[in-house]
Amino acid sequence: MKNWLGKLYIQVFFGIILGGLIGYVWPTIGIALQPFADGFIKLIKMLLAPIIFGTIVVGIAKMGNLKEVGRIGIRALLYFEVVSTLALVIGLVVVNIMQPGVGMNIDASHIDGKAIAGYAKVAETQPGLVGFLMDIIPTTIVDAFAKGAMLQIILISVLLGIALVEAGERGKPVVAVIDSLLDALFRIVAMVMRLAPLGAGAGVAFTFGKYGVGTVWSLAYLMLGVYLTSIVFVVVVLGAVARWAGFPLTKFLAYFKDEILITFGTCSTEAVMPRMMAKLERLGCDKSVVGLVLPTGYTFNADGTSIYLTMAAIFVAQATNTPLDIWGQLVILGVLLLTSKGSAGVAGAGFVTLAATLSSIHTVPVTGLVLLLGVDRFMNEARAVTNLIGNGIATIAVAKWEGAFDQAKAEAAYRDRARPVLAEPSSDPQAVAAAS
């Protein structure tokens, strides 16, 4: 019994159930628990920049072949574009079949847009394609780490990794120092992850306490559509990719069940990024592939968000009786192909992206987004979990594509999945190395 309760996913599961009950029965207390959820995510976020930096630098430096680095990057971006486009298309097809907004007959001119004014304002400041590319280059190295700008950190890491490869023997001591720093950072992650049940439970308590179960029923059909579409996408599309990669979806879900539950509770994929990186390496993916693909995927491969964006945009059009023919919907799809890549890391990214998209096409009323405010948080769980699964499978797929996936190691990791993944605080360096 003690061993069973000691498993992280069991603790997180009970935390989510307890948090939901608290938020439903005592909503005031549920809302007051938000700082615990935010605090847990902030503890993880403070470690992301150095962990991503160290993993990429060490991975590239130990690879020693710059052509491989470029090939991995190109293949990863190609995979991201194909799969995220497929997610957008599937969302578009399903929302046209289900038509969740038809019959609501909302008069857009009578909607008070004050509730989304903040999102619309942020959307106006979002850079275009050129601005987005220029923003990848940081003002200073320190500024990139201070802001936690993921793409800027990736750029710095890749450049330093390349420089250390070219430095040869002189660069090895630097690589050794960064590798040792990574070991220490993963020890800290192991400490922080003990708070995962509290963070996940507090996140669910806040959601139920703030928005209430009643808000779900008003837009239950749309929510059902988003959840079902996400499940179908994971099972059919990502399941097919997982089978090709030699690691079936059922094994993937079982192996990453802790991370999936934590993401569901906190609505944050960043909360589990360090664990995902460690477990993917243990699974048999090369360190360089994990370091390049997973962090980049958090920006360019948001499959769950892509599904939500097309469904939400067409839902608003249906609810406000805005006529949209097939060409009008394809225009929205084309714009989303660009805007969905530029809002990662922004608070309320889904609303910001939707506001930016609807504002640019001038056909669907932006004020219609008010209809989604009450249930957006409830749909965020589906988006976050789908994003997490999508990026995990993407990393395995690119590793398989590169010939950098050890199938025997994957099978061994799955059989031994009960073993701690991240280093527990310990004075034994060998035990730490074995655990991570």
C-alpha positions in Angstrom: 0.0 0.0 0.0 2.8 2.4 0.9 4.6 1.7 -2.4 1.4 2.3 -4.3 0.8 5.7 -2.6 4.4 6.6 -3.2 4.0 6.7 -6.9 3.9 10.3 -8.3 1.0 9.8 -10.7 -1.2 8.3 -7.8 -0.4 11.3 -5.7 -1.1 13.7 -8.5 -4.4 11.9 -9.3 -5.6 12.2 -5.8 -4.5 15.8 -5.7 -6.6 16.6 -8.8 -9.7 14.9 -7.3 -9.3 16.6 -4.0 -8.7 20.0 -5.7 -11.8 19.5 -7.8 -13.9 18.8 -4.7 -12.6 21.8 -2.9 -13.2 24.1 -5.8 -16.7 22.8 -6.3 -17.8 22.7 -2.6 -15.8 25.7 -1.3 -15.1 27.9 -4.4 -13.7 30.8 -2.3 -11.0 28.4 -0.9 -10.4 27.0 -4.4 -9.7 30.5 -5.7 -7.4 31.2 -2.8 -5.3 28.1 -3.7 -4.2 29.6 -7.0 -0.8 30.9 -5.6 0.2 27.2 -4.9 -0.4 26.3 -8.5 1.4 29.4 -9.8 4.2 28.9 -7.3 4.8 25.3 -8.5 5.0 26.4 -12.1 7.3 29.3 -11.3 9.7 26.9 -9.5 9.9 24.8 -12.6 10.1 27.8 -15.0 13.1 29.2 -13.1 15.0 26.1 -14.0 13.9 25.8 -17.7 16.4 28.3 -19.2 19.6 26.8 -17.8 18.3 23.2 -18.4 17.5 23.9 -22.0 20.8 25.7 -22.4 22.8 23.0 -20.9 21.1 20.1 -22.7 21.5 21.7 -26.1 25.1 22.7 -25.6 26.2 19.4 -24.2 24.2 17.4 -26.8 25.7 19.3 -29.8 29.2 19.4 -28.3 29.2 15.6 -27.7 27.8 15.0 -31.2 30.8 16.6 -32.8 29.2 16.7 -36.2 27.7 20.1 -37.3 26.0 18.6 -40.4 23.9 16.4 -38.1 22.8 19.4 -36.1 21.5 21.1 -39.2 19.8 18.0 -40.4 18.0 17.4 -37.1 16.8 21.0 -37.0 15.4 20.9 -40.6 13.7 17.5 -40.1 12.2 18.7 -36.8 10.7 21.9 -38.4 9.4 19.9 -41.3 7.7 17.4 -39.0 6.2 20.3 -36.9 4.8 22.0 -39.9 3.2 18.9 -41.4 1.6 17.7 -38.1 0.4 21.1 -36.8 -1.1 21.8 -40.2 -2.9 18.4 -40.0 -4.2 19.4 -36.6 -5.6 22.7 -37.9 -7.3 20.9 -40.8 -8.8 18.2 -38.6 -10.2 20.9 -36.2 -11.7 22.7 -39.2 -13.4 19.5 -40.5 -14.8 18.5 -37.1 -16.2 21.9 -36.3 -18.0 22.0 -39.7 -19.5 18.5 -39.0 -20.5 19.2 -35.4 -21.5 22.9 -35.9 -21.5 23.7 -32.2 -22.3 27.4 -32.7 -25.2 27.0 -35.1 -28.5 28.1 -33.5 -27.0 30.4 -30.9 -27.9 33.5 -33.0 -25.7 35.9 -31.1 -25.8 39.5 -32.3 -22.2 40.6 -32.4 -23.1 44.3 -32.2 -24.6 43.8 -28.7 -21.6 42.0 -27.3 -19.6 43.9 -24.7 -16.0 43.5 -25.8 -14.4 45.0 -22.6 -13.8 41.5 -21.3 -11.4 40.7 -24.1 -9.9 44.2 -24.4 -6.6 43.0 -22.8 -6.2 40.1 -25.2 -7.0 42.3 -28.2 -4.4 44.8 -27.1 -1.7 42.2 -26.8 -2.7 40.8 -30.2 -2.2 44.2 -31.8 1.4 44.3 -30.5 2.3 40.8 -31.8 5.0 41.1 -34.5 4.6 40.0 -38.0 6.7 37.3 -39.6 9.8 39.5 -40.0 9.4 40.8 -36.4 9.0 37.3 -35.1 12.2 36.2 -36.8 14.1 39.3 -35.5 12.8 38.6 -32.0 14.7 35.3 -32.0 17.9 37.3 -31.8 18.3 38.6 -28.2 19.4 42.1 -27.3 22.0 40.6 -25.0 22.7 37.1 -23.8 21.7 38.0 -20.2 18.4 39.5 -21.5 17.4 36.2 -23.1 17.9 34.3 -19.9 16.2 37.0 -17.8 13.1 36.9 -19.9 13.1 33.1 -20.3 12.7 33.6 -24.1 12.9 30.0 -25.3 13.8 30.6 -29.0 16.5 33.1 -28.0 18.0 30.7 -25.5 17.9 27.9 -28.1 19.8 30.2 -30.6 22.5 31.0 -28.0 22.8 27.3 -27.0 23.2 26.2 -30.6 25.9 28.8 -31.3 27.8 27.9 -28.2 27.5 24.2 -28.9 28.9 24.8 -32.4 31.7 26.9 -31.0 32.7 24.2 -28.5 32.7 21.6 -31.3 35.1 23.8 -33.3 37.2 24.4 -30.3 38.0 20.7 -30.0 40.0 19.6 -27.0 40.0 23.2 -25.6 36.2 23.1 -25.4 35.9 19.8 -23.4 36.5 21.3 -20.0 33.6 23.8 -20.6 31.4 20.9 -21.7 32.3 19.0 -18.5 31.4 22.0 -16.3 28.0 22.5 -18.1 27.3 18.7 -17.8 28.0 18.9 -14.1 25.7 21.9 -13.8 22.9 19.9 -15.5 23.3 17.2 -12.9 22.8 19.7 -10.1 19.8 21.3 -11.8 18.1 17.9 -12.2 18.6 17.3 -8.5 16.7 20.6 -7.9 13.9 19.4 -10.3 13.6 16.2 -8.3 13.0 18.3 -5.1 10.5 20.6 -6.8 8.5 17.6 -8.3 7.6 16.5 -4.8 5.2 19.5 -4.8 3.5 18.3 -8.0 0.4 16.9 -6.3 -0.1 20.2 -4.5 0.4 22.3 -7.7 -1.9 20.1 -9.8 -4.6 20.0 -7.1 -4.5 23.7 -6.5 -4.7 24.4 -10.2 -7.9 22.3 -10.5 -9.4 23.8 -7.4 -8.9 27.3 -8.8 -10.5 26.4 -12.1 -13.6 25.0 -10.5 -13.8 27.7 -7.9 -13.3 30.6 -10.3 -15.5 29.5 -13.2 -17.8 26.9 -11.7 -19.2 23.8 -13.2 -22.2 25.7 -14.5 -20.3 27.5 -17.1 -19.3 24.2 -18.7 -22.9 23.3 -19.6 -23.5 26.5 -21.5 -20.9 25.6 -24.1 -20.7 21.9 -23.4 -21.1 20.9 -27.1 -18.0 22.9 -28.1 -16.0 21.5 -25.2 -17.1 18.0 -26.2 -16.0 18.7 -29.7 -12.5 19.9 -28.6 -11.9 17.0 -26.3 -13.2 14.3 -28.8 -11.1 15.9 -31.6 -8.0 16.0 -29.4 -8.5 12.3 -28.4 -9.0 11.3 -32.1 -5.9 13.2 -33.1 -3.8 11.6 -30.4 -5.1 8.1 -31.1 -5.1 8.2 -34.9 -2.4 10.6 -36.0 0.0 10.5 -33.2 -0.7 6.9 -32.6 0.4 6.1 -36.2 3.6 8.1 -35.7 4.3 6.3 -32.5 3.9 2.9 -34.1 6.2 3.9 -36.9 8.8 5.0 -34.3 8.6 1.6 -32.7 7.1 2.8 -29.4 3.3 2.2 -29.5 1.0 4.9 -28.1 -0.2 2.8 -25.2 3.4 2.4 -24.0 4.0 6.1 -24.5 1.0 7.0 -22.4 1.9 4.6 -19.7 5.5 5.7 -19.6 4.6 9.4 -19.4 1.5 9.1 -17.2 3.0 11.3 -14.4 3.7 14.1 -16.8 0.3 13.9 -18.5 -1.5 14.1 -15.1 0.6 17.0 -13.9 0.0 18.9 -17.2 -3.8 18.2 -16.9 -3.8 19.6 -13.4 -1.6 22.7 -14.0 -2.6 23.4 -17.7 1.1 23.9 -18.3 3.4 21.8 -20.4 6.4 23.8 -19.1 5.8 22.3 -15.6 7.1 18.9 -16.9 9.6 19.9 -19.5 12.7 18.9 -17.4 11.2 15.5 -16.6 10.2 15.0 -20.3 13.8 15.7 -21.4 15.2 13.3 -18.8 12.7 10.5 -19.6 13.1 10.9 -23.4 16.9 10.4 -23.0 16.3 7.4 -20.8 13.9 6.1 -23.4 16.6 5.9 -26.0 16.5 9.3 -27.7 19.9 10.9 -28.3 20.6 13.8 -26.0 21.2 16.2 -28.9 17.9 15.3 -30.5 16.0 15.8 -27.2 17.7 19.1 -26.6 16.9 20.5 -30.0 13.5 19.0 -30.8 11.5 19.2 -27.5 12.1 22.9 -26.6 11.6 24.0 -30.2 8.4 21.9 -30.4 7.0 23.9 -27.4 6.8 26.9 -29.8 6.3 25.3 -33.3 4.4 22.1 -32.5 1.3 23.0 -30.4 -1.0 20.3 -31.9 -3.7 20.8 -29.2 -3.7 24.5 -29.6 -4.0 24.2 -33.4 -7.1 22.0 -33.0 -8.7 24.6 -30.6 -7.9 27.6 -32.8 -9.7 26.4 -35.9 -12.7 25.1 -33.9 -13.0 28.3 -31.8 -12.7 30.6 -34.8 -15.4 28.8 -36.8 -17.5 28.5 -33.6 -17.6 32.2 -33.2 -18.6 32.6 -36.8 -21.4 30.1 -36.4 -22.6 31.6 -33.2 -22.7 35.1 -34.6 -24.3 34.0 -37.9 -21.3 35.2 -39.8 -21.3 33.7 -43.3 -18.2 31.8 -44.2 -17.8 29.8 -47.4 -15.0 27.2 -47.9 -12.6 29.9 -49.2 -13.2 32.1 -46.2 -12.5 29.2 -43.9 -9.3 28.4 -45.9 -8.2 32.0 -45.4 -8.6 31.6 -41.6 -6.6 28.3 -41.8 -3.8 30.0 -43.8 -3.6 32.9 -41.3 -3.6 30.5 -38.4 -0.6 28.6 -39.9 1.4 31.8 -39.2 -0.2 33.3 -36.1 -0.2 29.9 -34.2 3.6 29.9 -34.3 4.1 33.4 -32.8 2.2 33.4 -29.5 4.0 30.7 -27.5 4.9 31.8 -24.0 2.3 34.6 -24.0 -0.3 34.6 -21.2 -3.6 33.6 -22.7 -1.9 32.5 -25.9 -5.1 31.0 -27.3 -7.0 34.2 -27.0 -4.1 36.3 -28.2 -3.8 34.2 -31.3 -7.5 34.1 -32.0 -7.8 37.9 -31.5 -4.8 38.5 -33.9 -6.3 36.1 -36.5 -9.8 37.5 -36.4 -8.6 41.1 -36.4 -6.5 40.5 -39.5 -9.2 38.9 -41.7 -12.0 41.3 -40.7 -14.8 38.9 -41.3 -15.5 37.2 -38.0 -16.2 39.6 -35.1 -13.4 39.7 -32.5 -15.9 40.5 -29.8 -17.4 37.0 -30.3 -14.4 35.7 -28.3 -16.3 36.8 -25.2 -18.4 33.7 -25.7 -15.4 31.5 -25.0 -14.1 33.2 -21.8 -16.1 31.1 -19.4 -14.9 27.7 -20.7 -11.5 28.5 -22.1 -9.8 27.3 -18.9 -11.7 24.0 -19.1 -10.5 23.4 -22.7 -7.0 24.4 -21.8 -6.5 20.9 -20.2 -7.2 19.2 -23.5 -4.9 21.6 -25.4 -2.0 21.3 -22.9 -2.1 17.5 -22.7 -2.4 17.1 -26.5 0.6 19.5 -26.9 2.6 17.5 -24.4 1.9 14.1 -26.1 2.5 15.7 -29.5 5.9 17.0 -28.6 7.0 13.8 -26.8 6.1 11.7 -29.9 7.7 14.3 -32.2 11.0 13.9 -30.3 10.9 10.1 -30.6 9.9 10.4 -34.3 12.7 12.7 -35.2 15.2 10.5 -33.3 13.9 7.5 -35.2 14.2 9.4 -38.5 17.8 10.3 -37.6 18.7 6.8 -36.5 19.3 8.2 -33.0 16.6 6.1 -31.2 17.7 3.0 -29.3 14.8 0.5 -29.5 16.4 -1.9 -27.0 16.9 0.9 -24.5 13.3 2.0 -25.0 12.0 -1.4 -24.2 14.2 -1.6 -21.1 13.0 1.8 -19.9 9.4 0.8 -20.3 9.9 -2.4 -18.3 11.7 -0.5 -15.6 9.4 2.6 -15.7 8.9 2.4 -11.9 12.5 3.5 -11.3 12.9 7.2 -10.4 13.8 9.2 -13.5 15.2 12.4 -12.0 17.9 12.3 -9.5 16.7 12.3 -5.9 18.8 14.4 -3.6 21.7 12.2 -2.7 25.4 12.3 -1.9 26.1 9.4 -4.1 27.0 10.7 -7.6 26.8 7.2 -9.1 23.2 6.8 -7.8 22.4 10.2 -9.3 23.8 9.3 -12.7 21.8 6.0 -12.7 18.6 7.7 -11.8 18.8 10.4 -14.4 
